[in-house]
Amino acid sequence: MTTQESSSVIVNKVEKSRISEVDFDNLTFGNIFSDHMFECDYKDGKWQEPTVKPYGLLTISPGAKVFHYGQAVFEGMKAYKDDAGDVFLFRPEKNFERINKSSKRLAIPEFPKDYFFDALHKLLQLDKDWVQPGLGNSLYLRPFAMATQVGVSASPANEYKFMILMSPVQAYYTKDVKVVIAQEYSRSADGGVGAAKAAGNYGAQFYPTNLAKEQGYDQIIWTDSNEHKYLEEAGTMNVFFRINDTLITAPTSDRILDGVTRDSVLALAKRDGITVDVRKLTVDELVAAAKDGSLKEIFGSGTAAVISPVCSFNYNNVDYALTKPEDSYSTKFKKELMDIQYNKSEDPFGWRVKIK
Ligand SMILES: Cc1ncc(COP(=O)(O)O)c(C=O)c1O
């Protein structure tokens, strides 16, 4: 059934939901999708009919530019359900701004704000049962844009597809992670695309991350590509260090993704009276702090894992173990963030957006 409601997004509903086939207690992150998806094509210089439709396969020419030049960007955000059954997004404005920033860097036309938000609300109204209740459960939302114009010539496309998929997920990491500090490979470079969620950034991380995994590590802490001297990100997360009681994280730059969770942790830390130092931290300082005992914690921050504590890091083939302190910042921020996301606490920053 197709309906054109008051706003511009057209809704084409599934005839029968697939939800009864899903085992919500045994989900693998991101490989099952909800009943509906959003699709909007760009051609003739403008975004065409925005449509919510049944999740399904695409037919795309193998000559589409996305397959040859990786002209694609994406976002990662989540919808959460509270005990009363209401569904919330967390700071979706930030994801909207960031996907358009990423698109601009990849020469993809920016997407209209009203289509984006109308699509999110319609999708979540239709598929609200896919947002499972319970702390840690959520519906992961994957907006993305890709070049669909056919042509194996290395130039920006004039046709694109913008889509949103939704995937039910449980908590991401179950254990604290072991990381290794990058000394050879880099995820981004000055003037590059590190600050964009460009698809190719992630594909390029797989090989060095596989090497790290073969050696028993879960993630790589990325360093600057010039000297491998400054600590920048952890896997696909921003990274925080607690030295004594000061919380340190790298300033955002064109090499570092401006994470929504990072920004939220910084706001919570300031509110909680924790000393925050947004500055470049060197590997040498980190090793010295690990040796003299002033390094208390390392943790990653990101939408998927929320907060991911690090239990050891390796540098120059030496492992440095960390013991979580009783007054752990990572535990505190994870709880504070999740309490806001799941509507268990006040929302002093106005971060929650309720789906009506
Ligand atoms: C490279 C990178 N850094 C950091 C983050 C964390 O960003 P956010 O907190 O917005 O999820 C992500 C995930 O989106 C990422 O891909």
The ligand as an SDF file (V2000), in Angstrom:
LIG
                    3D

 16 16  0  0  0  0  0  0  0  0999 V2000
   36.7770    6.4260   12.7720 C   0  0  0  0  0  0  0  0  0  0  0  0
   35.7280    6.6440   13.7860 C   0  0  0  0  0  0  0  0  0  0  0  0
   36.0340    7.3390   14.8870 N   0  0  0  0  0  0  0  0  0  0  0  0
   35.1090    7.5810   15.8450 C   0  0  0  0  0  0  0  0  0  0  0  0
   33.8240    7.1060   15.7230 C   0  0  0  0  0  0  0  0  0  0  0  0
   32.8220    7.3920   16.8000 C   0  0  0  0  0  0  0  0  0  0  0  0
   31.8670    8.3100   16.3450 O   0  0  0  0  0  0  0  0  0  0  0  0
   30.4160    8.3640   16.9890 P   0  0  0  0  0  0  0  0  0  0  0  0
   30.6130    8.5810   18.4430 O   0  0  0  0  0  0  0  0  0  0  0  0
   29.7460    9.4950   16.3210 O   0  0  0  0  0  0  0  0  0  0  0  0
   29.7810    7.0470   16.7000 O   0  0  0  0  0  0  0  0  0  0  0  0
   33.4680    6.3580   14.6010 C   0  0  0  0  0  0  0  0  0  0  0  0
   32.0950    5.8350   14.4450 C   0  0  0  0  0  0  0  0  0  0  0  0
   31.2800    6.4470   13.8620 O   0  0  0  0  0  0  0  0  0  0  0  0
   34.4320    6.1440   13.5970 C   0  0  0  0  0  0  0  0  0  0  0  0
   34.1250    5.4580   12.5030 O   0  0  0  0  0  0  0  0  0  0  0  0
  1  2  1  0
  2  3  1  0
  2 15  2  0
  3  4  2  0
  4  5  1  0
  5  6  1  0
  5 12  2  0
  6  7  1  0
  7  8  1  0
  8  9  2  0
  8 10  1  0
  8 11  1  0
 12 13  1  0
 12 15  1  0
 13 14  2  0
 15 16  1  0
M  END
$$$$
